[in-house]
Amino acid sequence: MKPFASLGLASLVLSLASPALAQRTIAQDTMSMSTPVAVECGFCAMEAYGEIFQRVGASGGLTPADFPLVVQSISLALGAAEVTSGACHGIASPADPDTLVHVEMYAGGTPPDAASIASMPVAGTPWPGEDMLLSLDDIPVTMSIPTTDGAANFNLMFNTLALGDATTPAPTVSAGHQYLRVVVVLADGGNSSTCTPAMSAPTGFPLRDDDGVVANHRSFLYANGTGWLWNEVAGVHGDWGIRLSVTPLPHDDAGPIDTGSIDGGVDASSTVDASALDAGRDASLVAGGGGSSCSCRVGRTSSSPAWALLALLALGYSRKVTRPKRAGTWKSPSSGADQASPH
């Protein structure tokens, strides 16, 4: 089991900025200690979320010219929260500050751009044209927590998982690939009144930016009974807190960090700015009231019944937990026993 190293965002940016590391940070989100962040509480246990890292604009993000490359690390941010009586509440003192996740990474050729990805294979299986780079069980993540129970502000915490060590080299992705896809599967052990049973919820929920902008065909989620959905289709107006540190090969100079989506000048002593809300959000589904950085389920409303139904299916209320297929075993956070790979 590879543990995550918990780093404040400021120290993360400073460490990656060192020229000696010859690395670039690739991010789709705009989260920082001075920009709005939201906690998406609409997930049940064994549901998943992820990001596709590919070209952004003319030359940003990952371009075909960046391959071959070495993926040095994955960084994640999750928040300590629970859903009671249909409302999302931050937990300042969780029973366990860590939550367990399952992490997968894939490399592919032509990035998927279909309007629907519902029929794509579940977690544990590459999508068409992809190669699996890694599949890691029981990865502990230290959660971001609010200043007090139910508070609007969260102390943002990214966790960085180094993929290489003295015995196992970091994964190398060959030339010819054009994107990387990271999937995070949430373990059970938490509480949510929107899941059936209520205890079939993760102990930590995904963090995303709350700038009201989501790039098409980049951020996605897996909803039990529905399958994969792009965030923009599910009504989640933000990008997940998942980042990669990569070293393009054969180049040995890293150049500057890719700042297309990472804000500089971060103050590690501050809390997340929770003053901004996405336009049209239903305040009753936002933890802490109208000024919160913790949002619950769908971030925007729509007048289209079909859209609303799709969003409800994606992140709805009472749902039984059906577990996606994965390679290997999954250790139950409650019993500690290895569970057979679900089918």
DOKOLMAR-97499 format. One line per field, with one value per residue (C-alpha): x, y, z; residue number from 1. Coordinates in pm, 1 decimal. Each point is the difference from the previous one (the first is absolute). Layout:
! DOKOLMAR-97499
u	(X;...);
v	(Y;...);
w	(Z;...);
pos	(NUM;...);
//
This chain:
! DOKOLMAR-97499
u	(0.0;140.3;-89.1;-77.9;216.9;-223.3;121.1;-143.9;-58.8;266.1;271.3;-120.7;42.0;336.8;140.0;-109.8;145.2;355.8;186.8;192.5;-318.2;-44.2;-373.1;-321.8;-325.8;-304.8;-337.0;-348.7;-130.9;53.5;-10.0;221.5;-15.4;-135.7;-254.7;-342.7;-3.4;-300.8;-53.6;-226.1;-203.2;-215.3;215.3;-73.2;255.0;186.3;-97.0;287.0;121.1;295.2;176.0;132.0;326.2;55.9;67.0;-138.8;-22.4;277.4;290.5;-111.3;-69.7;139.4;81.7;109.0;349.7;24.5;8.5;195.7;-14.7;32.0;-289.5;172.1;-300.8;-376.5;-151.5;-354.4;-224.1;-305.6;-217.5;-131.9;-379.4;-325.0;-357.3;-277.4;-363.6;101.3;251.9;379.0;193.1;374.8;156.5;271.8;103.1;-56.2;47.7;284.5;167.3;93.6;-225.5;86.2;-25.4;80.9;206.9;41.9;179.7;-24.0;173.3;-183.8;23.4;-286.1;-173.4;-367.3;-230.6;-334.7;-304.0;-70.3;252.4;-261.0;84.5;374.3;144.1;-17.7;299.9;265.9;-28.8;167.1;-221.1;45.4;351.4;141.7;280.8;-20.7;300.1;-82.9;-272.3;51.0;-224.9;-42.1;172.9;-47.2;-82.4;7.2;-317.5;-48.6;-213.5;-215.3;100.8;-298.5;-276.9;-224.5;220.4;12.0;381.6;220.9;375.4;108.7;239.7;148.7;149.8;284.4;69.0;351.3;-21.1;365.4;224.5;327.1;-150.1;-276.8;60.6;-266.1;-210.7;131.0;-249.4;128.1;-22.2;-318.5;-230.5;-192.0;-165.8;1.0;-316.4;-11.7;-287.3;-64.1;-244.0;-145.9;-5.5;-294.6;-14.4;-161.2;-353.4;-240.7;-377.1;-13.1;153.7;-166.2;94.7;104.3;338.1;85.8;175.7;364.7;170.9;130.6;-153.3;172.4;107.5;-38.7;50.6;-300.9;71.2;-312.5;204.8;50.6;178.3;-192.6;121.8;257.5;-161.5;-227.4;-169.0;-142.5;-354.8;-140.1;-276.4;85.6;365.3;254.1;-105.9;190.9;-24.7;-168.5;-266.9;-52.7;-39.9;325.8;145.0;361.5;313.7;125.2;300.8;230.3;345.5;296.2;371.0;170.8;346.6;0.5;269.6;265.9;12.9;182.9;-103.1;-342.2;-54.3;-274.1;-291.9;-309.1;-196.0;-296.9;-224.5;204.5;-12.1;329.5;64.1;-172.7;-20.8;8.7;-127.1;-329.6;-317.7;-192.1;-183.9;-363.9;-159.0;-83.2;-284.4;-84.6;-292.8;-327.5;107.0;-273.3;118.1;-187.9;250.6;303.1;163.6;28.8;-260.2;29.6;368.5;146.8;286.7;-158.2;-261.0;-226.1;-85.0;-93.8;160.6;-240.2;-365.9;-155.9;-341.8;35.9;-183.1;227.7;310.6;-141.1;-84.0;349.0;155.5;-224.4;102.4;364.3;3.6;-343.7;-159.4;-73.1;227.9;118.7;374.8;116.2;374.0;193.3;242.3;362.6;312.5;120.3;-166.2;-138.7;63.2;-310.4;70.1;-237.1;101.2;351.1;-81.6;86.4;-312.2;-17.6;15.0;-359.5;-173.9);
v	(0.0;338.8;278.6;351.1;280.3;282.3;341.3;346.5;150.4;267.8;-254.6;-217.2;280.8;104.9;-351.5;-61.7;333.4;-115.2;-30.2;-300.8;-207.3;36.5;-47.4;171.1;10.4;-69.4;107.9;61.4;165.1;356.0;-83.6;192.2;147.3;322.9;-131.5;-162.9;-373.9;-232.7;-341.5;-223.7;-207.0;-184.4;-314.4;-342.1;-270.0;-156.2;278.6;169.6;323.0;106.2;225.9;-27.7;189.9;106.8;307.2;327.8;274.8;25.1;-117.7;-47.7;-313.9;-323.0;8.4;-291.2;153.7;-57.1;-376.7;-207.6;107.1;-127.7;50.0;86.7;49.3;41.4;263.4;-17.7;211.3;-131.6;161.2;-132.5;25.9;-191.9;30.9;15.5;79.1;68.1;271.2;-7.2;82.5;31.3;-197.7;187.7;-299.4;-322.9;-327.2;-74.8;288.1;-240.4;-163.0;-289.1;15.4;-222.1;174.7;-96.0;168.4;-63.9;133.8;33.5;117.2;210.2;162.9;-96.6;283.1;-178.4;171.1;-317.8;-226.7;-200.0;-319.8;19.4;-285.2;40.4;63.3;-266.8;-24.9;223.5;196.1;-77.1;82.2;39.0;-169.7;-44.7;157.2;-78.3;-126.4;65.1;-113.4;147.3;331.4;220.7;366.3;261.8;202.8;375.4;107.4;305.3;245.3;-117.1;-254.8;119.0;304.6;150.5;10.6;-304.4;-17.3;-125.3;-295.4;-178.7;-347.6;-106.8;-364.3;-61.4;-276.6;-101.4;-123.5;-188.9;-326.3;110.7;258.9;258.9;-96.1;105.8;77.7;-56.1;235.6;-21.5;54.9;326.5;-0.1;-143.9;-97.4;-28.5;-174.5;13.1;-253.0;96.1;-260.0;-43.2;70.2;342.8;128.7;154.6;16.5;-3.0;-348.6;-336.5;-114.9;329.8;-139.9;-88.6;330.2;102.9;150.5;280.5;175.4;140.0;362.9;206.6;360.7;226.6;251.4;-101.7;-117.3;-358.0;-95.0;-247.0;-358.7;41.3;-71.5;-298.8;-218.1;-350.0;-24.3;-334.8;-112.7;262.0;-42.4;264.5;362.1;311.2;261.3;245.6;-260.2;-95.9;366.1;21.0;336.8;-37.6;-210.6;-255.8;53.0;-247.5;98.2;-172.7;68.2;-116.2;8.7;4.9;-216.5;13.8;363.8;56.8;360.7;55.8;366.2;179.0;-171.2;-12.0;289.0;-17.6;-106.5;38.9;337.2;130.0;197.6;-244.8;81.7;-325.4;168.3;106.5;-199.8;-62.0;306.2;-102.7;328.6;-91.9;-225.8;-141.3;185.5;-181.4;-229.5;-120.5;134.2;-275.7;-250.6;198.6;-74.4;300.3;207.1;246.5;81.0;-345.6;-165.2;-341.1;-87.2;-300.4;-188.8;214.6;344.0;157.3;-40.5;-29.5;53.6;-310.4;-299.9;-241.9;173.8;-0.8;-370.6;-81.9;195.7;-178.0;-335.9;101.0;133.8;-82.5;-85.3;-363.7;-237.9;-351.5;-50.1;-205.2;-35.7;49.1;-264.4;42.4;-206.7;-154.4;38.5;290.1;17.0;92.6;311.7;-126.6;-363.5;4.7;-317.9;-41.0;-6.2;-189.3;207.6;107.4;-101.5);
w	(0.0;-96.5;244.2;-111.1;133.3;120.8;-106.0;35.5;-342.8;40.7;81.0;-288.1;-251.8;139.4;-6.7;-357.8;-110.8;67.6;-333.5;133.0;0.3;-379.0;38.1;-108.3;191.5;-217.4;141.5;-132.7;317.5;128.3;370.7;239.9;348.5;-151.2;-252.2;53.2;67.8;32.5;157.6;-210.5;247.3;-253.7;-13.0;148.4;77.5;-290.8;-237.1;-179.7;-150.9;-209.6;-247.9;-352.5;-46.5;-358.9;-211.6;135.2;-261.3;-256.3;213.6;362.9;196.8;-143.7;-369.4;-222.2;-0.6;377.4;-51.1;88.6;363.0;355.1;242.5;325.8;228.9;36.3;231.0;141.8;220.9;184.4;267.8;330.1;-20.2;40.6;-123.3;258.2;-80.9;-358.8;87.9;-24.9;317.3;46.4;287.7;189.5;216.4;-194.3;186.0;-240.6;-187.3;-280.1;-256.5;-231.4;-377.2;-295.9;-269.6;-365.3;-288.6;-373.4;-312.1;-329.1;-359.0;-132.0;300.8;43.1;-105.0;-29.7;149.3;200.3;172.9;193.7;-188.5;65.4;211.8;376.8;223.1;-27.4;-378.9;-261.1;-233.6;-372.1;-115.7;352.0;191.2;377.9;174.2;362.3;234.3;372.5;286.7;348.2;-55.2;310.2;-61.5;276.2;-41.8;-15.1;295.8;79.4;270.9;211.2;-53.3;-281.2;-71.3;-347.7;-20.8;-48.6;54.7;-341.1;11.2;-300.8;52.9;-228.3;-81.5;-134.2;-260.6;2.0;279.7;47.6;-126.0;-239.5;-271.9;-78.9;-305.1;-339.8;-277.1;-352.7;-295.2;-202.6;297.2;24.8;341.6;352.1;187.8;380.6;180.8;376.2;154.1;339.2;279.6;236.4;371.0;19.6;36.6;-249.6;25.1;-382.2;-24.4;64.2;257.1;159.1;102.4;-359.8;-51.3;-17.9;303.5;-220.2;-300.7;-310.7;-6.0;-316.6;-100.3;26.2;-275.4;-192.4;-299.3;-110.8;-321.6;-215.3;-2.3;276.4;338.7;54.1;261.7;35.7;140.3;113.3;-233.5;-262.1;-95.4;-94.5;-50.6;-92.5;275.6;-235.4;-77.3;363.2;97.3;197.7;-100.3;102.3;-44.6;252.9;223.1;-175.1;-124.6;-160.9;16.0;-319.4;-153.2;-381.1;-160.0;-133.2;114.7;326.4;56.9;144.3;-75.4;191.7;167.4;-220.3;152.3;-231.3;286.3;321.1;173.4;138.5;315.3;231.3;370.9;195.7;315.4;-155.8;-46.5;-318.2;-126.2;12.1;-102.4;-359.9;-107.2;-339.8;-153.8;42.0;281.9;233.1;337.3;185.2;-136.0;110.4;333.1;225.3;-185.5;-284.6;40.9;30.3;-182.1;62.0;-258.1;-8.5;-320.1;-300.0;-12.1;-247.8;-75.6;-343.5;-144.7;-214.4;155.9;-187.1;136.3;350.7;-23.9;-123.6;283.2;250.6;-140.5;20.2;355.4;131.7;329.0;102.0;-186.9;72.6;-20.4;-298.1;-9.1;-324.7;-116.7;100.7;-15.2;324.8;336.6;199.4;374.8;193.6;211.1;270.0;37.4;-144.5;-193.1;-367.0;-212.1;-326.5;-315.8;-72.4;-321.4);
pos	(1;2;3;4;5;6;7;8;9;10;11;12;13;14;15;16;17;18;19;20;21;22;23;24;25;26;27;28;29;30;31;32;33;34;35;36;37;38;39;40;41;42;43;44;45;46;47;48;49;50;51;52;53;54;55;56;57;58;59;60;61;62;63;64;65;66;67;68;69;70;71;72;73;74;75;76;77;78;79;80;81;82;83;84;85;86;87;88;89;90;91;92;93;94;95;96;97;98;99;100;101;102;103;104;105;106;107;108;109;110;111;112;113;114;115;116;117;118;119;120;121;122;123;124;125;126;127;128;129;130;131;132;133;134;135;136;137;138;139;140;141;142;143;144;145;146;147;148;149;150;151;152;153;154;155;156;157;158;159;160;161;162;163;164;165;166;167;168;169;170;171;172;173;174;175;176;177;178;179;180;181;182;183;184;185;186;187;188;189;190;191;192;193;194;195;196;197;198;199;200;201;202;203;204;205;206;207;208;209;210;211;212;213;214;215;216;217;218;219;220;221;222;223;224;225;226;227;228;229;230;231;232;233;234;235;236;237;238;239;240;241;242;243;244;245;246;247;248;249;250;251;252;253;254;255;256;257;258;259;260;261;262;263;264;265;266;267;268;269;270;271;272;273;274;275;276;277;278;279;280;281;282;283;284;285;286;287;288;289;290;291;292;293;294;295;296;297;298;299;300;301;302;303;304;305;306;307;308;309;310;311;312;313;314;315;316;317;318;319;320;321;322;323;324;325;326;327;328;329;330;331;332;333;334;335;336;337;338;339;340;341;342;343);
//
